[in-house]
Amino acid sequence: MTKTQQKLYIDRDSARQFLFYKTDSASQTGLSDKFPGMLTGKKFIDHALAELNSSLKFGAMVIRIDNIFHGNEQFVKENAPELLVKVAKIIDSICKNEKGLWGQIGYDMLGWFCFEKNDNSCMELAHKVQKDIEKLLNETISIGMAFYPTTNFNKHQILDNALKALDHAAFFGPNSAVAFDAVSLNISGDKLYQKGDINSAINEFKTGLVLDPLNANIHNSLGVCYGVSGSFEKAKEEFEAAIRLDSNESMALYNSGLANLLMDNKERALELFLEAESIGENVFEVEFQLGNLYLESGKPEKGKKHLEKAIALKSESGKPESGPAFRCLGDCNKAINKIDEAIASYKKAIKLNPNDADSLSTLGYLFEIKDEDAEIATIFCRQSVEISPDNGLFRHRLGRLYFKQNQYKDAIKEFQKANDLGCDSIEFINKLNKPGSSS
């Protein structure tokens, strides 16, 4: 992570790196034939920025035709080049009456630098282009735009910001025009987060907060990045900031609760999860964490109610069911001695995740105490040990089953390993080591 946002953007030189340009794109789309003097890619950007070197203000637009590139390959090949030329002609006509430069910056995108324009005049131009294209071509375009000066962004970054605004415009559907703002950076940061580039996402969110320090959503997003990076204290600070800005932000409340839980502040975590639940949005994660916390705090009946609600929410949403929720529900049922319900829950957990060692072991244990099929119980417990060989409790339970079936050599082996792993198995070890024992 760089020390300052200014250094971040200088290091990235984002306009040059982001706008990778294939040299044959202009010829592929036919623009070079119709506009022989048109600059493309890096040459266009460098020329425009040289022209803007002494400018105190300007705007940049990135224009993309809606939907045309979403068809099949043959349709795109036959129709896209001609339509792009028609759109370029309209932009060129308007540009001749306005002080500016346009060019091609990608196969499906045109760039436009508007000299001596501010945000209002650029937005007016964008709407004029959209209306003309819709009227003359019966097509729509989306436009992302950005302006100089904006906080500490240098001139080389403005076109990159316009591209981020174009991504932002996609959220509003076809024929949208969006000016770069903090939300654009939040969207950009989310994309980086999804790609696993957490440090870059953090920098993007931090820059978004420079533009809009009161944006609760960005504080929450930044907190998530800190959380997955293991910086739980920083994460908690960002979630708390989001909550102060919007007390009804259930996701920030949940995230803050989770951060506290990871820091072992269980009482505070419970308070935050309950606050999140009180908003009434019925979120699976909130109900699951409440159920788990009540179970851990010795209140399995309360935990059971929340876990049943969590499972119902998953079912109602049509999303895949949660194995951990069924396992925790099994733990609650076991704790309140509802053995048959516990067995049903563990079976469901195993169906959803055949490698759930906890559910396998506990199911085998419950079969044992109910005096049900010992062989099946042994299979469950043996599978749990194969998955988690360093779990002493799992080995102890397997040892008990071997013991009950008079398989003493196998039993003593499991009890000794269980004891070495911290699970007290001395009673059984002593029994098996007595003189005259069958071991």
BELWOSUL-V123007 format. One record per residue. N is the residue number from 1. RES is the residue in one letter. NEAR is the number of other ideal C-beta (glycine too) atoms within 12 Angstrom. Layout:
N;RES;NEAR  N;RES;NEAR
This chain:
1;M;22  2;T;17  3;K;11  4;T;15  5;Q;27  6;Q;19  7;K;16  8;L;27  9;Y;33  10;I;20  11;D;20  12;R;25  13;D;22  14;S;31  15;A;38  16;R;24  17;Q;18  18;F;30  19;L;37  20;F;18  21;Y;29  22;K;19  23;T;16  24;D;15  25;S;28  26;A;33  27;S;19  28;Q;23  29;T;36  30;G;28  31;L;39  32;S;24  33;D;17  34;K;21  35;F;26  36;P;12  37;G;17  38;M;32  39;L;28  40;T;36  41;G;32  42;K;27  43;K;23  44;F;35  45;I;41  46;D;26  47;H;21  48;A;38  49;L;32  50;A;17  51;E;22  52;L;32  53;N;16  54;S;12  55;S;26  56;L;14  57;K;25  58;F;36  59;G;45  60;A;52  61;M;53  62;V;48  63;I;45  64;R;41  65;I;42  66;D;30  67;N;21  68;I;31  69;F;23  70;H;16  71;G;16  72;N;12  73;E;11  74;Q;9  75;F;16  76;V;22  77;K;17  78;E;14  79;N;24  80;A;31  81;P;29  82;E;23  83;L;33  84;L;39  85;V;27  86;K;28  87;V;41  88;A;38  89;K;26  90;I;32  91;I;43  92;D;27  93;S;19  94;I;30  95;C;30  96;K;13  97;N;13  98;E;27  99;K;23  100;G;30  101;L;37  102;W;41  103;G;41  104;Q;44  105;I;44  106;G;33  107;Y;30  108;D;32  109;M;43  110;L;50  111;G;47  112;W;44  113;F;44  114;C;44  115;F;28  116;E;20  117;K;32  118;N;23  119;D;27  120;N;16  121;S;24  122;C;38  123;M;27  124;E;23  125;L;36  126;A;41  127;H;24  128;K;26  129;V;41  130;Q;35  131;K;21  132;D;24  133;I;36  134;E;20  135;K;13  136;L;19  137;L;26  138;N;14  139;E;29  140;T;28  141;I;42  142;S;39  143;I;48  144;G;45  145;M;47  146;A;48  147;F;37  148;Y;37  149;P;20  150;T;33  151;T;25  152;N;18  153;F;32  154;N;27  155;K;35  156;H;30  157;Q;38  158;I;44  159;L;52  160;D;39  161;N;45  162;A;49  163;L;41  164;K;43  165;A;43  166;L;43  167;D;33  168;H;34  169;A;36  170;A;26  171;F;19  172;F;20  173;G;13  174;P;22  175;N;26  176;S;27  177;A;38  178;V;35  179;A;38  180;F;44  181;D;30  182;A;34  183;V;30  184;S;39  185;L;45  186;N;36  187;I;33  188;S;37  189;G;38  190;D;30  191;K;23  192;L;27  193;Y;29  194;Q;17  195;K;14  196;G;13  197;D;20  198;I;27  199;N;22  200;S;28  201;A;33  202;I;34  203;N;32  204;E;41  205;F;46  206;K;36  207;T;42  208;G;39  209;L;32  210;V;26  211;L;28  212;D;23  213;P;21  214;L;17  215;N;31  216;A;33  217;N;31  218;I;41  219;H;39  220;N;41  221;S;42  222;L;44  223;G;43  224;V;36  225;C;38  226;Y;33  227;G;33  228;V;25  229;S;23  230;G;14  231;S;23  232;F;28  233;E;20  234;K;26  235;A;36  236;K;34  237;E;25  238;E;38  239;F;45  240;E;29  241;A;31  242;A;37  243;I;31  244;R;20  245;L;22  246;D;22  247;S;19  248;N;18  249;E;32  250;S;32  251;M;29  252;A;41  253;L;40  254;Y;37  255;N;43  256;S;45  257;G;42  258;L;37  259;A;38  260;N;32  261;L;30  262;L;24  263;M;23  264;D;13  265;N;21  266;K;24  267;E;17  268;R;24  269;A;34  270;L;32  271;E;22  272;L;37  273;F;37  274;L;24  275;E;28  276;A;35  277;E;31  278;S;19  279;I;22  280;G;11  281;E;19  282;N;20  283;V;30  284;F;32  285;E;32  286;V;37  287;E;36  288;F;38  289;Q;40  290;L;42  291;G;44  292;N;35  293;L;36  294;Y;32  295;L;33  296;E;23  297;S;19  298;G;15  299;K;20  300;P;29  301;E;21  302;K;25  303;G;34  304;K;33  305;K;23  306;H;36  307;L;41  308;E;28  309;K;27  310;A;37  311;I;35  312;A;21  313;L;26  314;K;28  315;S;18  316;E;13  317;S;16  318;G;8  319;K;14  320;P;14  321;E;26  322;S;30  323;G;29  324;P;32  325;A;41  326;F;39  327;R;38  328;C;40  329;L;46  330;G;44  331;D;35  332;C;38  333;N;35  334;K;32  335;A;28  336;I;22  337;N;15  338;K;20  339;I;24  340;D;17  341;E;25  342;A;33  343;I;31  344;A;22  345;S;40  346;Y;39  347;K;30  348;K;31  349;A;36  350;I;31  351;K;19  352;L;23  353;N;23  354;P;19  355;N;18  356;D;32  357;A;33  358;D;33  359;S;41  360;L;39  361;S;44  362;T;38  363;L;44  364;G;42  365;Y;35  366;L;35  367;F;31  368;E;31  369;I;21  370;K;19  371;D;12  372;E;20  373;D;17  374;A;26  375;E;18  376;I;21  377;A;32  378;T;33  379;I;21  380;F;38  381;C;44  382;R;29  383;Q;27  384;S;37  385;V;34  386;E;20  387;I;22  388;S;24  389;P;19  390;D;18  391;N;27  392;G;26  393;L;30  394;F;37  395;R;38  396;H;37  397;R;41  398;L;45  399;G;45  400;R;35  401;L;39  402;Y;35  403;F;33  404;K;25  405;Q;21  406;N;15  407;Q;24  408;Y;24  409;K;18  410;D;27  411;A;34  412;I;29  413;K;25  414;E;38  415;F;37  416;Q;25  417;K;26  418;A;35  419;N;25  420;D;20  421;L;22  422;G;14  423;C;28  424;D;17  425;S;33  426;I;17  427;E;18  428;F;32  429;I;27  430;N;17  431;K;21  432;L;30  433;N;20  434;K;14  435;P;9  436;G;9  437;S;17  438;S;18  439;S;24
